[in-house]
Amino acid sequence: MTILAAGLMIAGTAFLLVAAIGVIRLPDPLQRMHSATKAGTLGCALLLIGVMIHDDSGADRIGWMNILFLLLTLPVGAQMLARATYVSGTRLEGIADDPLDGELDRATEPVEP
């Protein structure tokens, strides 16, 4: 069990590291937000599962509630941030044709990230 717990914690830490590198290196606010929410959620969930397997204190219910809270709130928060970023007129990197043109009102002056 200890090897499984250590493997899950190492994998979770690796995903959190990838998320942090993505936040620093990606050029676009939407890409940075995507990296932080997707890899960050998976990394935290794996880390918590590894800690719950390793720890025998009986606090598994709290760990599962934390994972459920992360899975329910981070996608909603990411969607709200992405919409606010798009509507504010932020310049998007690498997108030649805007697929949401005419669907959402957008600021006329693009905001530099």
C-alpha atoms as a printed R data frame, in Angstrom:
    type eleno elety resid chain resno       x      y       z
1   ATOM     1    CA   MET     A     1   0.000  0.000   0.000
2   ATOM     2    CA   THR     A     2   2.851  2.358   0.750
3   ATOM     3    CA   ILE     A     3   4.254  1.969  -2.762
4   ATOM     4    CA   LEU     A     4   0.841  2.691  -4.294
5   ATOM     5    CA   ALA     A     5   0.386  5.747  -2.068
6   ATOM     6    CA   ALA     A     6   3.866  7.024  -2.923
7   ATOM     7    CA   GLY     A     7   3.224  6.487  -6.634
8   ATOM     8    CA   LEU     A     8  -0.043  8.413  -6.494
9   ATOM     9    CA   MET     A     9   1.572 11.262  -4.559
10  ATOM    10    CA   ILE     A    10   4.476 11.442  -7.010
11  ATOM    11    CA   ALA     A    11   2.071 11.425  -9.970
12  ATOM    12    CA   GLY     A    12  -0.035 14.152  -8.333
13  ATOM    13    CA   THR     A    13   3.037 16.255  -7.690
14  ATOM    14    CA   ALA     A    14   4.129 15.784 -11.310
15  ATOM    15    CA   PHE     A    15   0.741 16.993 -12.570
16  ATOM    16    CA   LEU     A    16   0.916 20.016 -10.264
17  ATOM    17    CA   LEU     A    17   4.392 20.775 -11.614
18  ATOM    18    CA   VAL     A    18   3.096 20.548 -15.194
19  ATOM    19    CA   ALA     A    19   0.259 22.920 -14.270
20  ATOM    20    CA   ALA     A    20   2.685 25.416 -12.751
21  ATOM    21    CA   ILE     A    21   4.969 25.278 -15.790
22  ATOM    22    CA   GLY     A    22   1.933 25.735 -18.051
23  ATOM    23    CA   VAL     A    23   0.812 28.820 -16.145
24  ATOM    24    CA   ILE     A    24   4.275 30.337 -16.541
25  ATOM    25    CA   ARG     A    25   5.061 29.316 -20.136
26  ATOM    26    CA   LEU     A    26   1.783 29.461 -22.091
27  ATOM    27    CA   PRO     A    27   1.213 32.735 -23.966
28  ATOM    28    CA   ASP     A    28  -2.549 33.123 -23.794
29  ATOM    29    CA   PRO     A    29  -4.717 33.728 -20.686
30  ATOM    30    CA   LEU     A    30  -7.169 31.032 -21.786
31  ATOM    31    CA   GLN     A    31  -4.380 28.503 -22.274
32  ATOM    32    CA   ARG     A    32  -2.893 29.354 -18.864
33  ATOM    33    CA   MET     A    33  -6.303 28.963 -17.231
34  ATOM    34    CA   HIS     A    34  -6.805 25.606 -18.954
35  ATOM    35    CA   SER     A    35  -3.447 24.355 -17.706
36  ATOM    36    CA   ALA     A    36  -4.098 25.476 -14.151
37  ATOM    37    CA   THR     A    37  -7.565 23.969 -13.868
38  ATOM    38    CA   LYS     A    38  -7.167 20.654 -15.686
39  ATOM    39    CA   ALA     A    39  -3.726 19.535 -14.543
40  ATOM    40    CA   GLY     A    40  -4.168 21.195 -11.152
41  ATOM    41    CA   THR     A    41  -7.410 19.362 -10.423
42  ATOM    42    CA   LEU     A    42  -5.995 15.993 -11.426
43  ATOM    43    CA   GLY     A    43  -2.789 16.629  -9.479
44  ATOM    44    CA   CYS     A    44  -4.628 17.602  -6.297
45  ATOM    45    CA   ALA     A    45  -6.975 14.628  -6.597
46  ATOM    46    CA   LEU     A    46  -4.110 12.149  -7.045
47  ATOM    47    CA   LEU     A    47  -2.181 13.713  -4.181
48  ATOM    48    CA   LEU     A    48  -5.199 13.514  -1.858
49  ATOM    49    CA   ILE     A    49  -5.919  9.899  -2.816
50  ATOM    50    CA   GLY     A    50  -2.291  8.998  -2.116
51  ATOM    51    CA   VAL     A    51  -2.445 10.674   1.292
52  ATOM    52    CA   MET     A    52  -5.737  8.917   2.115
53  ATOM    53    CA   ILE     A    53  -4.231  5.522   1.220
54  ATOM    54    CA   HIS     A    54  -1.109  6.204   3.288
55  ATOM    55    CA   ASP     A    55  -2.911  7.676   6.322
56  ATOM    56    CA   ASP     A    56  -4.927  5.341   8.567
57  ATOM    57    CA   SER     A    57  -6.575  8.046  10.681
58  ATOM    58    CA   GLY     A    58 -10.059  7.473   9.260
59  ATOM    59    CA   ALA     A    59 -10.339 10.925   7.664
60  ATOM    60    CA   ASP     A    60 -11.100  9.487   4.239
61  ATOM    61    CA   ARG     A    61 -14.501 11.165   4.137
62  ATOM    62    CA   ILE     A    62 -12.886 14.610   4.351
63  ATOM    63    CA   GLY     A    63 -10.473 13.737   1.550
64  ATOM    64    CA   TRP     A    64 -13.265 12.536  -0.734
65  ATOM    65    CA   MET     A    65 -15.289 15.667   0.063
66  ATOM    66    CA   ASN     A    66 -12.279 17.795  -0.899
67  ATOM    67    CA   ILE     A    67 -11.907 15.946  -4.198
68  ATOM    68    CA   LEU     A    68 -15.639 16.297  -4.900
69  ATOM    69    CA   PHE     A    69 -15.460 20.023  -4.104
70  ATOM    70    CA   LEU     A    70 -12.528 20.452  -6.510
71  ATOM    71    CA   LEU     A    71 -14.288 18.530  -9.289
72  ATOM    72    CA   LEU     A    72 -17.486 20.555  -8.876
73  ATOM    73    CA   THR     A    73 -16.075 24.058  -8.490
74  ATOM    74    CA   LEU     A    74 -12.949 24.309 -10.665
75  ATOM    75    CA   PRO     A    75 -14.648 23.654 -14.038
76  ATOM    76    CA   VAL     A    76 -17.351 26.221 -13.238
77  ATOM    77    CA   GLY     A    77 -14.761 28.773 -12.135
78  ATOM    78    CA   ALA     A    78 -12.690 28.121 -15.245
79  ATOM    79    CA   GLN     A    79 -15.735 28.623 -17.475
80  ATOM    80    CA   MET     A    80 -16.551 31.930 -15.772
81  ATOM    81    CA   LEU     A    81 -12.948 33.149 -16.053
82  ATOM    82    CA   ALA     A    82 -12.747 32.138 -19.715
83  ATOM    83    CA   ARG     A    83 -15.974 33.977 -20.532
84  ATOM    84    CA   ALA     A    84 -14.834 37.098 -18.683
85  ATOM    85    CA   THR     A    85 -11.484 36.985 -20.466
86  ATOM    86    CA   TYR     A    86 -13.098 36.615 -23.875
87  ATOM    87    CA   VAL     A    87 -15.748 39.278 -23.311
88  ATOM    88    CA   SER     A    88 -13.148 41.764 -22.046
89  ATOM    89    CA   GLY     A    89 -11.512 41.672 -25.478
90  ATOM    90    CA   THR     A    90  -8.259 39.999 -24.527
91  ATOM    91    CA   ARG     A    91  -6.112 39.173 -27.543
92  ATOM    92    CA   LEU     A    92  -6.001 35.419 -28.184
93  ATOM    93    CA   GLU     A    93  -2.775 33.856 -29.468
94  ATOM    94    CA   GLY     A    94  -2.825 31.548 -32.477
95  ATOM    95    CA   ILE     A    95  -6.495 32.002 -33.390
96  ATOM    96    CA   ALA     A    96  -6.986 33.411 -36.898
97  ATOM    97    CA   ASP     A    97 -10.767 32.971 -37.099
98  ATOM    98    CA   ASP     A    98 -12.887 33.692 -34.017
99  ATOM    99    CA   PRO     A    99 -15.437 30.858 -33.620
100 ATOM   100    CA   LEU     A   100 -17.521 32.900 -31.152
101 ATOM   101    CA   ASP     A   101 -17.807 35.969 -33.378
102 ATOM   102    CA   GLY     A   102 -21.411 37.153 -33.169
103 ATOM   103    CA   GLU     A   103 -22.258 34.766 -30.321
104 ATOM   104    CA   LEU     A   104 -20.968 36.901 -27.436
105 ATOM   105    CA   ASP     A   105 -20.631 40.654 -27.135
106 ATOM   106    CA   ARG     A   106 -16.963 41.537 -26.997
107 ATOM   107    CA   ALA     A   107 -15.086 44.694 -26.088
108 ATOM   108    CA   THR     A   108 -13.883 46.625 -29.130
109 ATOM   109    CA   GLU     A   109 -10.473 47.517 -27.674
110 ATOM   110    CA   PRO     A   110  -8.406 44.368 -27.142
111 ATOM   111    CA   VAL     A   111  -6.683 44.144 -23.778
112 ATOM   112    CA   GLU     A   112  -3.035 43.119 -23.778
113 ATOM   113    CA   PRO     A   113  -2.305 40.231 -21.393
